[in-house]
Structure formats: structure tokens, C-alpha cells
Amino acid sequence: MDESPHLLNPPNGRLYNSNDSPWSAAGPNSPKRADYPAYMDRAGENARGPHAVRVLQGKKDFTLSSLIAAAYDSYLPGFERLIPPLLEAWDRAPDGNPLKAKLAGPIALLRGWDLRWSAASVPTSVAVYYGEELGHRVAAERRRGGTPADTIVPSASLPEQRLEALSAAVDKLAADFGTWKTPWGEINRFQRLTADIVQPFNDAGPSLPVGFTSSRWGSLASFGARTYRGTRKRYGTSGNSFVAVVEFGDSVRARAVTAGGERGDPASPHFNDQAARYSTGDLRDVYFYPSQLKGHVEREYHPGG
């Protein structure tokens, strides 16, 4: 174990990881890839890595609020590699190509997009569906090259493939939701209906919009959602589950959120009372001290009482 990559109190004052390689965990003080065998990292850095470095680098004045804001930064760097080749493919397509006219609207939308997620964002919907469709179409190339399954290599796709993938993406959006101009929050949903571990997701049931996306696209706030049998909307079951920021000092201050709520009983007011906070990154105060509990205690338990 002492030969594995590890860090302890690096001089830059922070450590970070998002289930990727450790080579950027502490900025310039990170372990060096060349010092370790190649088998220590076969997957490389995921799209969240550069994003985290971007919001953490050089910051020494974080507060609870600003650290939460960093954790929910809406930029999606995974599309930095995917959108420009698509735009180039459309620009170079001859006017006689039927996809040229069909995709003019989606292309214009993506061209003006700032690569940031939001529940109201239509470009996020188009980009996610495009990225997934393109991934399916180049899966064979990725497998042959030994590239991780969740990594999309734009160079592995031909210009016509990119246009065809976008065409299929907007067709699917239109078929499922009536128009390809569907805001991301209408698709990407949080739902907790029962106490079952495996939820019976249902488009007719109540659910909440979630702006952040899968970590696949570089979203620091992660929401791994997909469709289920009988659903067109996507429901999340992985990613952010418990989130907390903690400030240590003369006293401890913290804010946190749990997916849905802390109780498993649907009849409890605490079954879903954190759902709206979860879906928007509005973390609640954490009560550590008796003085903070005043006015918030519903029941007290005394052993033997």
C-alpha cells in the first residue's frame, strides 16, 4: 500500500478526487504519473477533473456558500470536445445534404450555448442526447482502441456520423416530448414515490426537475439518470446522494442535503422534505449544538424513559 499514489497535507492546502486518476488531486503537488506503473491508471482523467481544478485552483478564501457554489458550478467541459467537431461537420456539409437544413435550428442553438446546464436549458437536452447517440455509434471504435466505455472520442467519428447522431437525437426528443426544444428539467427528474429501494418510476407521478447532469459530461454535481420501462422522462438513482460542506474553527458550521429525505416511511413529513433542496443545491443548516436545536426538536428520547 505504501507504493500506491497517496497524498498527505499537500502545501497547496486542498485535496480533490472525482473517481478519476490522482495526477491532479493537489495541483502541482499531485503524484506524478511517471513515478508509477501504467496499470495504476488505465482510464485517465474524466471530464470532472479539469472542471474541479478550474474552480479550486488558487482559491484560498472559500466560505460555506462559495464552496457550495463551486460544487454546483454548471459548466459541462465534456462538451468542449464534442460540440466543435459537430459544428464543423455541419459547416462543411454541402447545401444539398438533407441534414443541413433539418439541423439548422439545433446547430444554431448549440453554437450559441455557453456549455452550462440548467433546468430551463434546451441546449443541454440536445447536447446530452447527441452525446449519448454519438457514443453508441462509435462504441465499436472505442472498444477496439481500449478507450473506457464512458469516454467519447470525437476523432473516432466521421463528419456524417456526427450529423446523423444529432439527427437521431432531435428525432428522439421530438418523439418522446413533442418537440426537440424541450428544456432539460422536463426530462431530467428526481422522484421518490415509495420506500422501495428500487423505485417504481412513473411519468404520471410527482417529480421534480434537476438541472445538473451525469458526471459523464463533467458536471461536478452528479445526477445519474435514465429512462425506465414505461417512462420517457429520466429518473436519477446515482451521483449526489449526501452532500455536505463543513467549516472547522472555534465551532463547527455545516450545511448538507440528503436525496429526498431522512425517513423511509412515505407517510412521514421527512420522507421527501429535502427533495426540492436536493434538486436545486439548496443545502440545509446542520445542527451540532443544543442551542441550534432549539425550536427544531420534534421528539426527545431518554434511555429507559
C-alpha positions in Angstrom: 0.0 0.0 0.0 2.9 2.4 0.7 3.8 2.2 -3.0 0.4 3.3 -4.2 -0.3 7.0 -5.1 -1.2 8.9 -1.9 -1.0 12.4 -0.5 -0.9 13.9 3.0 -1.3 17.6 3.8 -0.1 19.0 0.4 1.2 22.5 0.7 -1.5 23.9 -1.6 -4.0 23.2 1.2 -6.5 21.0 -0.6 -7.2 17.5 -1.9 -9.7 16.6 -4.5 -10.9 13.4 -6.3 -13.9 12.6 -8.5 -13.3 8.9 -9.1 -10.6 9.6 -11.6 -6.8 9.5 -11.7 -4.8 11.1 -8.8 -2.5 13.1 -11.0 -4.4 16.4 -10.4 -5.6 15.7 -6.9 -3.4 18.5 -5.4 -2.5 20.7 -8.3 1.3 20.9 -8.8 1.8 18.9 -5.6 0.0 15.8 -7.1 1.6 12.5 -7.5 3.4 12.3 -10.9 2.2 9.7 -13.4 5.7 8.9 -14.5 6.6 7.7 -11.0 4.1 4.8 -11.1 3.4 1.8 -13.2 1.0 2.3 -16.1 -1.5 -0.2 -14.6 -2.2 2.3 -11.8 -4.4 4.3 -14.2 -5.9 2.8 -17.3 -8.9 5.1 -17.5 -7.2 8.5 -17.3 -8.9 11.7 -16.2 -12.7 12.1 -16.5 -14.3 15.3 -17.5 -14.9 16.3 -13.9 -11.2 16.5 -13.3 -10.3 19.7 -15.3 -13.6 21.2 -14.1 -12.8 20.7 -10.4 -9.3 22.1 -10.9 -10.7 25.1 -12.6 -13.0 26.0 -9.7 -10.4 25.1 -7.0 -7.1 26.4 -8.4 -5.8 29.3 -6.5 -8.8 29.7 -4.2 -8.0 30.3 -0.5 -11.0 32.2 0.7 -13.8 29.7 0.5 -16.9 30.2 2.6 -19.6 27.7 3.1 -21.7 29.4 0.4 -18.9 29.9 -2.1 -17.8 26.2 -1.7 -21.4 25.1 -2.4 -21.5 27.4 -5.4 -18.2 25.8 -6.7 -19.7 22.3 -6.1 -22.7 23.2 -8.2 -20.8 25.1 -10.9 -22.9 24.5 -14.0 -20.2 24.2 -16.6 -20.0 21.0 -18.7 -16.4 20.7 -20.0 -17.2 17.3 -21.5 -18.9 19.1 -24.4 -15.8 21.1 -25.2 -14.5 18.2 -27.2 -17.9 17.2 -28.7 -19.6 20.3 -29.9 -16.9 22.0 -32.1 -16.4 18.9 -34.3 -20.2 18.7 -34.7 -20.4 22.4 -35.7 -17.5 21.9 -38.2 -19.3 18.9 -39.7 -22.4 20.9 -40.3 -20.5 23.9 -41.6 -18.7 21.7 -44.2 -21.7 19.7 -45.3 -22.8 20.6 -48.8 -26.1 22.5 -49.1 -27.6 19.5 -50.9 -27.2 17.4 -47.8 -30.7 16.9 -46.4 -29.3 17.1 -42.9 -28.0 20.6 -43.5 -31.5 22.1 -43.4 -33.0 19.8 -40.9 -30.3 20.5 -38.3 -30.0 24.3 -38.8 -32.0 25.0 -35.7 -30.3 22.7 -33.3 -26.9 23.7 -34.6 -27.6 27.4 -34.1 -28.7 26.6 -30.6 -25.6 24.6 -29.8 -23.4 27.3 -31.4 -24.6 29.9 -29.0 -24.6 27.7 -26.0 -22.3 28.5 -23.0 -22.0 24.8 -22.1 -23.8 25.3 -18.8 -26.6 23.2 -17.5 -29.9 24.4 -16.1 -33.3 23.1 -15.7 -34.5 25.6 -18.3 -31.8 24.8 -20.9 -32.8 23.4 -24.2 -29.2 23.1 -25.5 -28.4 20.8 -22.5 -31.1 18.4 -23.7 -29.9 18.4 -27.3 -26.2 18.0 -26.2 -26.9 15.1 -23.8 -29.0 13.2 -26.3 -26.4 13.9 -29.1 -23.5 12.8 -26.9 -25.2 9.6 -26.0 -26.2 8.9 -29.6 -22.7 9.6 -30.9 -21.4 7.3 -28.1 -23.5 4.4 -29.3 -22.3 5.0 -32.9 -18.6 4.9 -32.1 -18.8 2.2 -29.4 -17.0 -0.3 -31.6 -14.1 2.1 -32.3 -13.8 2.8 -28.6 -13.7 -0.9 -27.7 -11.0 -1.6 -30.4 -8.9 1.2 -29.1 -9.2 0.2 -25.5 -10.8 3.5 -24.5 -13.0 3.5 -21.4 -16.7 2.8 -22.3 -17.9 6.2 -21.0 -15.4 8.2 -23.0 -16.3 9.6 -26.4 -13.5 10.3 -28.8 -14.6 12.8 -31.5 -11.8 11.8 -33.8 -13.3 8.3 -33.9 -16.4 9.6 -35.6 -16.8 10.8 -39.2 -18.5 14.1 -40.0 -21.5 12.3 -41.4 -21.7 10.2 -38.3 -21.9 13.3 -36.2 -24.7 14.8 -38.2 -26.6 11.5 -38.2 -26.2 11.3 -34.5 -27.6 14.8 -34.0 -30.5 14.0 -36.3 -31.3 10.9 -34.3 -31.1 12.9 -31.1 -33.5 15.6 -32.1 -35.9 12.9 -33.6 -35.9 11.1 -30.2 -36.6 14.3 -28.3 -39.4 15.2 -30.6 -40.9 11.7 -30.4 -40.7 11.5 -26.6 -41.7 15.0 -25.7 -43.4 16.5 -28.7 -40.6 18.8 -29.7 -36.8 18.8 -29.7 -36.9 22.1 -28.0 -37.6 20.5 -24.6 -36.0 22.1 -21.5 -33.6 19.8 -19.7 -35.6 20.0 -16.4 -38.7 18.5 -18.1 -36.6 15.4 -18.9 -34.2 15.0 -16.0 -36.2 14.3 -12.9 -36.0 13.4 -9.2 -38.7 11.1 -8.0 -39.3 9.3 -4.7 -42.7 7.6 -4.6 -42.3 4.6 -2.2 -40.0 3.2 0.4 -38.8 0.6 -2.1 -35.0 0.5 -2.8 -35.9 0.0 -6.5 -38.3 2.8 -7.2 -41.4 2.2 -9.4 -40.7 5.3 -11.6 -43.7 6.7 -13.3 -44.1 9.7 -15.6 -47.6 10.3 -14.2 -46.3 10.5 -10.6 -45.0 13.7 -8.9 -41.3 14.5 -9.6 -39.0 17.5 -9.6 -36.7 18.9 -12.3 -33.0 18.6 -11.8 -30.6 20.9 -13.7 -27.3 19.1 -13.2 -26.4 16.2 -15.4 -24.5 13.0 -15.2 -20.8 13.3 -14.3 -20.1 11.9 -17.7 -20.3 15.4 -19.1 -18.1 17.0 -16.4 -20.8 18.1 -14.0 -19.4 18.4 -10.5 -22.9 17.9 -9.1 -23.7 14.5 -10.4 -27.1 13.0 -11.2 -27.0 9.7 -13.0 -30.5 9.4 -14.6 -32.0 7.2 -17.3 -35.4 6.1 -18.6 -37.2 3.0 -17.2 -39.8 0.7 -18.7 -42.8 2.8 -19.5 -41.1 6.2 -18.9 -39.9 8.8 -21.3 -38.6 11.1 -18.6 -35.3 10.2 -16.9 -35.0 9.5 -13.2 -31.9 9.6 -11.2 -30.6 6.8 -8.9 -26.9 7.6 -8.6 -24.5 10.6 -8.2 -25.1 13.1 -5.4 -26.7 11.3 -2.6 -25.4 13.0 0.6 -23.7 16.4 0.1 -22.0 18.4 2.9 -19.7 21.3 3.4 -18.1 21.7 6.8 -16.2 24.6 8.3 -14.0 23.9 11.3 -12.8 26.6 13.8 -13.7 27.7 17.2 -17.0 26.0 16.5 -18.3 23.7 13.7 -20.6 25.0 11.0 -22.0 22.9 8.2 -24.7 22.6 5.5 -25.9 19.4 3.9 -28.6 17.7 1.9 -29.8 14.2 1.5 -31.6 12.8 -1.6 -35.3 13.0 -0.8 -35.4 12.9 2.9 -34.1 11.1 6.0 -37.2 8.8 6.6 -38.1 5.8 4.6 -41.8 6.0 5.5 -43.8 7.8 2.8 -46.3 8.9 5.5 -43.5 10.8 7.3 -43.2 14.6 6.6 -39.4 13.9 6.3 -39.8 11.3 3.5 -39.4 13.9 0.8 -38.8 17.2 2.6 -35.3 17.6 1.2 -36.2 16.8 -2.4 -36.5 20.4 -3.5 -33.3 21.3 -1.7 -31.5 18.3 -3.4 -32.7 19.2 -6.9 -31.5 22.8 -6.6 -28.4 22.5 -4.4 -30.1 24.4 -1.6 -28.3 22.8 1.4 -29.8 23.0 4.8 -28.1 24.0 8.0 -26.8 21.2 10.2 -27.4 21.4 13.9 -24.4 20.4 16.1 -25.1 22.2 19.3 -28.0 22.2 21.8 -28.5 25.9 21.2 -29.0 25.2 17.4 -31.6 22.5 18.2 -34.0 24.9 20.0 -37.2 25.2 18.0 -36.4 22.2 15.8 -36.9 19.2 18.1 -39.9 17.1 17.3 -39.3 14.4 19.9 -36.8 13.5 22.6 -35.7 10.1 23.6 -34.3 9.2 27.0 -32.9 5.7 27.5 -35.1 3.8 30.0 -37.8 6.5 29.8 
